[in-house]
Amino acid sequence: MLGPVILAASRSDRMRRLVSAAPVTKQVVDRFIAGEGVDDVVPVIRELAGQGLELTMDVVGEDITTPAQAAAARDAYLELIDRLKPLDLGTRAEMSVKLSMFGQALDGGHELALANVRPVVEAAAEIGTTVTLDAEDHTTLDSMFAIHEELRKDFPQTGCVIQAYLFRTEADARRLAANGSRVRLVKGAYKEPGSVAYLDKHEIDRAYVRILRALMEGEGYPMIGSHDPRLIAIGQELAHRAGRKLDEYEFQMLYGIRTEEHLRLAAEGHRMRVYTAYGTDWYGYFMRRLAEKPANLRFFARSMLTKG
């Protein structure tokens, strides 16, 4: 059970310094992070779009401690939108945002996050695309869902993320499916207590299937966030049973993971969206990728031993 240990390390300043200083870190991080700035990521966007893939862009960074930092995060997304405009990709390139980046954890954070994310959603709509609100730890979700509901009054295409390992998610999924929301379903990648979340992998997988069935049978737009071949196959079967056409749901996978599967699904006519992160504050995002997939951790540890 290394995952919880790694998730705890993602909040450790000492581990941040150790991992960041390792000579091999950049080699491994580059597998998951598309670049440090918007100039780095625009060629990546063009390349993936040229392969028939869609994208959701994430400017990484969660440790916001001041309103000025939250405003800077907002401005980073506005810069991204400005650079997306001439590419004319519409919803083929959307954005994912973590409300913690917009000041959610600060004093008056709910109102601050809403005030900062609204202009991003507005600017995205102006170029024909949209924004999805990422889910974070369970203590933030009531605020996230309230902001999602508020934004959908003017921008009904605004999406949100739900996490299969939380006990509350089946009820959240039924509510969101009934009101026609765009919903990305993931397993979950935060350290959560057994009082609010399933801790057993098989229980999480079973919950994922139950929740995905509810989304497919509902009125919304399901986004299947998984690299698990079994869950991908189940997603296809549930979509077929629900009578959904290929453009009435989509798959989402992380940049740098199972890239051949990205291309295979797209070649079969599925909407396949690549979650593409970039930025300099990569540590928390990187550590969660290690926690999610043991092979990633083994690769990193082996590299540190042989090249560190």
Disulfide bonds with the S-S distance in Angstrom:
none
